Amino acid sequence: MSEPEILSPARHDYRPGEGMIKLTHLIYALHAISVITGIATSATIVGSFVGGIPSIIAVILNYVKRGEVRGSWLDSHFSWQIRTFWYAAMWVVVAYLMFITIIGIPFFFVIVALAGLWVMYRVVRGWLALNDRRAMPMD
C-alpha cells in the first residue's frame, strides 16, 4: 500500500490514502444504520441517529481520526458528519424542551420529523459526494 502524497496541506491538496476513504465510507454506513433503525423501529430517525450506538461510534471515529485527514478533501466529510451529529442532538434537545410544555407538544412532533428528514438528507448527500470523491461544503 502506498503512502498518501502531500502536495500542499494549506490548499487542501493532501491526497488521503484508500484506508481513510474506506473508513469514511464505514462512518457513513454507521450513520445510515442508525437512520434505518429509526425508520424500521418505533424510534424516531433523529432519536436513533443521536442515541444509537452506530452513530455514537461513528462520531467517536470522526474525532479520533480527524487529524489523519486534515488538509485533504476528506476533512470536509469529517466536519460534515460531526456537524450533522451535533446539530441533530441540538434539535432533539429543542424538541424535548418543547414536549415538556403542553402547548409545545405539536412543535415537538414537527421538529422531530423535520430533523429526521434533514439527517437522512445529510447522510445521503455526504455519502454520494464521497462516492464521487468530492469535498463537502464547509458551511
C-alpha positions in Angstrom: 0.0 0.0 0.0 1.5 3.3 -1.0 1.7 6.3 1.3 -0.5 9.3 0.5 1.2 12.1 -1.3 1.3 15.6 0.4 1.2 18.4 -2.1 0.1 21.4 0.0 -2.0 20.9 3.1 -2.8 24.6 3.2 -4.7 24.3 -0.1 -6.4 21.1 0.8 -4.3 19.2 -1.8 -3.3 16.4 0.5 -4.4 13.1 -1.0 -5.8 10.7 1.5 -4.9 7.0 1.4 -7.5 4.4 0.4 -7.7 3.3 4.0 -9.1 6.7 5.1 -11.6 6.7 2.3 -12.8 3.3 3.3 -13.0 4.5 6.9 -15.1 7.4 5.8 -17.5 5.0 4.0 -17.7 3.0 7.2 -18.6 6.1 9.1 -21.4 7.0 6.7 -22.6 3.3 6.9 -22.7 3.5 10.7 -24.8 6.7 10.4 -27.0 5.1 7.8 -27.6 2.1 10.1 -28.9 4.5 12.8 -31.2 6.2 10.2 -32.5 2.8 9.0 -33.1 1.7 12.6 -35.1 4.9 13.2 -37.2 4.2 10.1 -37.7 0.5 10.8 -38.5 0.6 14.5 -40.6 2.6 16.9 -37.7 5.0 17.4 -37.6 8.3 15.6 -35.0 8.8 12.9 -33.3 11.7 14.7 -33.5 9.9 18.0 -32.0 6.8 16.7 -29.3 8.9 14.9 -28.3 10.8 18.1 -28.8 8.0 20.6 -27.9 4.9 18.5 -24.7 3.1 19.2 -23.7 3.1 15.4 -23.8 6.9 15.2 -22.1 7.3 18.5 -19.3 5.0 17.3 -19.2 7.0 14.0 -18.8 10.3 15.7 -16.1 9.0 18.0 -14.2 7.7 14.9 -14.6 11.1 13.4 -12.9 12.8 16.3 -10.2 10.1 16.8 -9.2 10.0 13.1 -9.8 13.6 12.2 -6.1 14.6 12.4 -5.3 12.0 9.8 -7.5 13.7 7.2 -6.5 17.3 7.9 -5.6 19.1 4.7 -7.5 16.7 2.5 -10.9 16.7 0.9 -12.0 14.1 3.5 -11.6 16.7 6.2 -14.8 18.3 4.8 -16.6 15.0 5.2 -15.5 14.6 8.8 -16.7 18.1 9.6 -19.9 17.4 7.7 -20.5 14.2 9.8 -19.6 15.8 13.1 -21.8 18.9 12.4 -24.7 16.6 11.4 -24.5 14.7 14.7 -24.3 17.7 16.9 -27.0 19.7 15.2 -29.2 16.7 15.3 -28.5 16.4 19.0 -29.4 20.1 19.4 -32.7 19.6 17.6 -33.5 16.6 19.9 -32.9 18.8 22.9 -35.1 21.6 21.5 -37.8 19.1 20.7 -37.9 17.7 24.2 -37.9 21.1 25.7 -41.0 21.8 23.6 -42.5 18.5 24.7 -42.4 19.4 28.4 -44.9 22.2 27.8 -48.4 21.3 26.8 -48.6 24.0 24.1 -45.2 22.8 22.6 -46.2 19.2 22.0 -47.2 19.7 18.4 -43.9 21.5 17.8 -42.1 18.5 19.2 -43.5 16.3 16.5 -42.8 18.8 13.7 -39.2 19.3 14.9 -38.6 15.6 15.3 -40.0 14.9 11.8 -38.1 17.7 10.1 -34.8 16.9 11.9 -35.2 13.3 10.8 -35.6 14.3 7.2 -32.6 16.6 7.5 -30.4 13.9 9.0 -31.4 11.5 6.1 -30.6 14.2 3.6 -27.2 14.9 5.2 -26.2 11.2 5.3 -27.3 10.6 1.7 -25.8 13.8 0.3 -22.5 13.2 2.1 -22.2 9.6 1.1 -22.9 10.4 -2.6 -20.3 13.1 -2.6 -17.8 10.6 -1.0 -18.6 8.1 -3.7 -17.7 10.8 -6.3 -14.6 11.8 -4.2 -15.9 15.3 -3.9 -15.5 17.5 -0.8 -18.5 18.7 1.2 -19.3 22.4 1.6 -17.8 23.9 4.8 -20.9 25.7 6.0 
